[in-house]
C-alpha cells in the first residue's frame, strides 16, 4: 500500500469502471470500504463499479472455481457501494479490452470470461483490438410483471433476469422518472436483493431509449444487462420475440442487441481504456 494501488480506468458507453489488475490473486478481494473510496467521484477516482482482474486458478470465488478449464479470467465485480454483483455487461466488455491490450488475449478468437452469472464469451469485431465487442449474455428469464414507483408515479414493469434482476417500465417520456437521486420503490418480496430499474421509451421500429437506476450505484449513463433486459421486454411487448434486433440508446451512447432464435442475447458496443496510474489515497 505504501506505493499506492495500481489501477486502470475504462468505460463502455460511459458506464465507467476502475480495474484492479491482480492476475495471481496476491492482492486479494477489495474491501467494501476500498471500493466505495475508489468509486467516490470527489475524493477518489470515480466510477460506477470496480473490477478486480484475476485468473480463475488464483481466485477462491465459487464462480471462478467452477469455471476453471473453460475460462482463464474471472470478473470479480463490485458495485460502487461495495456490494458484490453478479456481473456487468458494459464492464465485461471493458475487461475484455484490457485483456487484449494488456494480458495478451487474442482478439481473433472468442474470449471466455467467468462471472458470477456464468461464463460470458466475447468476440471482437473484425478480429481487431480496437473495434466494438459482442458479448453472448446468455438466455433471458421472463418472470412476469411487477410494479415500480419513482417521482410519485407508478408503472407496471416487466421482470427480466439477465443473470441479475431487472424491472423494465415503459413510459411516455424519460423525464417522468424524475431525477432518480433516490432508489425507485419496488416490491422487496420479488427482489429481496435489490433490482436494476429501467425506464424506456420507443423511438421507432426496433429502436428504444432508456434510463437506468442501478442497484448499488444509482443512476448511471448506461447498463449493459439493463439494455439487454430492455430489448427482451420490448421485443415481447412488440410481438417481435426471438430472432429480432434492437438499437438501445442510453445516455452515454448506443448499444446493439440481438435476441437469437436459439434464445441467446447478444450485446454489441464499444469499450475503451482511458487512464492508468496509482491511487495514493490509501497510503
C-alpha positions in Angstrom: 0.0 0.0 0.0 3.0 2.3 0.6 3.4 2.6 -3.2 -0.3 3.0 -3.9 -2.7 0.7 -5.7 -2.2 0.2 -9.5 -5.4 0.8 -11.4 -6.8 1.4 -14.9 -10.0 3.4 -15.8 -12.3 2.5 -18.6 -15.9 2.8 -19.8 -18.5 1.3 -22.1 -21.0 3.9 -23.3 -19.9 6.0 -20.3 -20.7 3.3 -17.8 -17.3 3.6 -16.1 -15.1 1.3 -14.0 -11.9 1.1 -12.0 -9.9 -2.0 -12.9 -7.6 -3.6 -10.4 -5.1 -5.9 -12.0 -4.5 -8.9 -9.7 -3.7 -11.8 -12.1 -2.1 -14.0 -9.4 -4.6 -13.1 -6.7 -2.0 -11.8 -4.3 -3.7 -8.5 -3.6 -6.9 -10.3 -2.7 -10.5 -9.1 -2.8 -11.0 -5.4 -2.3 -12.9 -4.5 0.8 -16.3 -2.7 0.5 -14.7 0.4 2.1 -11.9 0.4 -0.5 -14.4 0.0 -3.4 -16.5 2.9 -2.1 -13.4 5.1 -1.8 -12.2 4.3 -5.3 -15.6 5.0 -6.8 -16.1 8.3 -4.9 -16.2 10.9 -7.7 -14.9 13.7 -5.5 -12.4 12.1 -3.1 -11.5 9.0 -5.2 -11.0 8.1 -8.8 -14.7 7.9 -9.6 -16.6 5.0 -11.1 -19.8 3.0 -11.3 -18.0 -0.1 -10.1 -14.8 -1.9 -9.5 -13.5 -4.9 -11.5 -10.7 -7.0 -10.0 -9.0 -8.8 -12.8 -7.8 -12.2 -11.6 -7.2 -15.6 -13.1 -9.8 -18.3 -12.3 -7.0 -20.5 -10.9 -6.0 -17.7 -8.5 -9.5 -16.9 -7.2 -11.5 -18.6 -4.5 -14.9 -17.3 -5.5 -17.1 -20.4 -6.3 -17.9 -19.0 -9.7 -14.2 -18.7 -10.6 -13.5 -22.2 -9.3 -16.4 -23.7 -11.3 -15.2 -22.0 -14.5 -11.6 -23.4 -14.3 -11.0 -25.3 -17.5 -13.4 -23.1 -19.6 -12.2 -19.6 -18.8 -8.8 -18.3 -17.8 -10.0 -15.0 -16.4 -12.6 -14.1 -13.7 -14.5 -10.8 -13.5 -14.6 -10.1 -9.7 -17.1 -7.2 -9.9 -18.4 -4.9 -7.2 -20.9 -2.0 -7.3 -20.0 1.5 -6.3 -21.4 1.0 -2.8 -19.1 -2.0 -2.2 -21.7 -4.7 -2.7 -21.0 -7.8 -4.7 -22.7 -8.1 -8.1 -23.2 -11.0 -10.5 -21.7 -9.2 -13.5 -22.0 -6.1 -15.7 -22.4 -6.1 -19.4 -20.6 -2.9 -20.1 -17.9 -3.9 -17.6 -17.2 -7.2 -19.1 -16.5 -5.5 -22.5 -14.1 -3.1 -20.7 -12.4 -6.1 -19.1 -12.2 -7.8 -22.5 -10.5 -4.7 -23.9 -8.0 -4.8 -21.0 -7.2 -8.5 -21.5 -6.5 -8.0 -25.2 -4.4 -4.8 -24.7 -2.5 -5.8 -21.6 -2.7 -9.6 -21.0 -2.2 -10.9 -24.5 -5.7 -12.2 -25.2 -6.2 -13.0 -28.9 -8.9 -10.7 -30.5 -9.2 -13.1 -33.4 -10.6 -15.8 -31.2 -13.6 -15.9 -28.8 -12.7 -14.9 -25.3 -14.5 -16.6 -22.4 -14.6 -14.7 -19.1 -16.0 -16.2 -15.9 -18.5 -14.1 -13.9 -20.9 -14.8 -11.0 -23.6 -15.1 -13.7 -21.8 -17.8 -15.6 -19.2 -17.6 -18.3 -19.6 -14.9 -20.9 -18.0 -15.3 -24.4 -16.7 -12.1 -26.1 -16.0 -11.7 -29.8 -14.1 -8.7 -31.2 -15.4 -7.0 -34.3 -13.1 -7.6 -37.3 -10.8 -9.6 -35.1 -9.0 -6.4 -34.1 -8.2 -5.0 -30.7 -10.0 -1.6 -31.2 -13.4 -2.4 -32.7 -16.8 -3.0 -31.0 -17.1 -6.0 -28.8 -20.0 -8.5 -28.8 -20.9 -10.4 -25.6 -23.1 -13.5 -25.5 -25.1 -12.6 -22.5 -26.9 -15.9 -22.3 -30.6 -16.7 -22.2 -33.1 -14.2 -20.6 -35.6 -15.3 -18.0 -39.1 -13.6 -18.3 -40.6 -13.7 -14.9 -43.9 -11.9 -15.3 -44.8 -8.4 -14.2 -44.2 -6.3 -11.1 -44.6 -2.6 -10.2 -42.1 0.2 -9.6 -42.5 3.8 -8.4 -40.5 7.0 -8.9 -41.1 10.7 -8.6 -44.6 10.0 -7.1 -45.7 7.9 -10.1 -46.0 4.2 -10.5 -45.8 1.8 -13.6 -46.2 -1.8 -14.3 -42.8 -3.3 -15.2 -41.6 -6.5 -16.8 -39.5 -8.7 -14.5 -36.5 -9.8 -16.6 -33.5 -11.7 -15.3 -30.2 -11.5 -17.3 -28.1 -13.2 -14.6 -29.1 -10.2 -12.4 -32.5 -8.8 -11.8 -34.3 -6.0 -13.8 -37.6 -4.3 -13.7 -38.4 -2.7 -17.1 -41.1 0.1 -17.2 -42.4 1.7 -20.4 -43.0 5.4 -20.0 -44.2 8.2 -22.3 -41.2 10.4 -21.5 -37.9 9.5 -19.9 -38.3 12.7 -17.7 -41.3 11.1 -16.0 -38.9 9.1 -13.7 -37.7 12.4 -12.2 -34.0 13.0 -11.1 -33.5 9.4 -9.9 -31.5 10.6 -7.0 -33.2 8.0 -4.8 -33.8 4.4 -5.5 -37.1 3.7 -7.1 -39.7 1.9 -5.0 -40.1 -1.8 -5.8 -41.5 -5.0 -4.4 -38.9 -6.4 -2.0 -40.7 -9.8 -1.9 -40.0 -10.0 -5.7 -36.5 -8.6 -5.4 -35.0 -9.4 -2.0 -31.5 -8.5 -3.1 -32.5 -5.3 -4.9 -33.1 -4.6 -8.6 -32.0 -2.5 -11.5 -34.8 -0.4 -12.8 -35.1 0.7 -16.4 -37.4 3.4 -17.8 -38.0 3.0 -21.5 -39.5 5.0 -24.4 -39.9 3.9 -28.0 -38.0 5.8 -30.7 -39.2 3.8 -33.7 -39.4 0.2 -35.0 -36.7 -1.8 -33.3 -35.4 1.3 -31.6 -35.8 2.3 -27.9 -34.1 4.7 -25.4 -33.7 4.1 -21.7 -32.6 5.5 -18.3 -31.5 3.2 -15.5 -31.1 3.2 -11.8 -28.6 0.5 -10.9 -28.8 -1.1 -7.5 -25.7 -0.2 -5.5 -24.7 2.6 -7.9 -27.6 4.9 -8.6 -28.5 6.3 -12.0 -25.7 5.5 -14.5 -25.0 6.6 -18.0 -25.5 3.0 -19.3 -26.2 -0.5 -18.2 -25.4 -3.4 -20.4 -27.5 -6.1 -18.8 -30.2 -3.4 -18.5 -30.1 -2.8 -22.2 -30.5 -6.5 -22.8 -33.4 -6.7 -20.4 -35.0 -3.7 -22.1 -34.5 -5.2 -25.6 -36.2 -8.5 -24.5 -39.1 -6.7 -22.8 -39.5 -4.5 -25.9 -39.4 -7.5 -28.3 -42.0 -9.3 -26.3 -44.3 -6.2 -26.0 -43.9 -5.5 -29.7 -44.7 -9.1 -30.7 -41.2 -9.5 -32.3 -39.8 -12.1 -29.9 -36.7 -14.2 -30.7 -34.9 -13.5 -34.0 -35.2 -9.8 -33.6 -32.6 -7.0 -33.2 -33.0 -3.6 -31.5 -31.0 -0.4 -31.1 -30.9 0.8 -27.5 -30.0 4.4 -26.8 -28.6 5.1 -23.4 -27.4 8.5 -22.1 -23.8 7.5 -22.8 -24.2 6.2 -26.3 -25.8 3.3 -28.2 -25.9 -0.5 -27.8 -27.0 -3.0 -30.4 -28.9 -6.0 -29.0 -29.9 -9.2 -30.8 -32.1 -12.0 -29.4 -31.4 -15.1 -31.4 -33.7 -17.9 -32.4 -31.6 -20.1 -30.1 -32.6 -17.8 -27.1 -29.2 -16.1 -26.7 -29.0 -12.4 -26.2 -26.0 -10.8 -28.0 -24.9 -7.3 -27.0 -22.6 -5.2 -29.1 -21.0 -2.0 -28.1 -17.7 0.0 -27.6 -15.2 -0.3 -24.7 -12.2 1.9 -24.1 -9.4 2.3 -21.6 -8.9 6.0 -20.7 -6.4 6.1 -17.9 -4.0 4.2 -15.7 -2.0 5.0 -12.6 -1.6 4.5 -8.9 -4.2 5.5 -6.3 -2.3 7.1 -3.5 -5.1 8.0 -1.0 -4.8 4.7 0.8 -1.1 5.1 1.8 
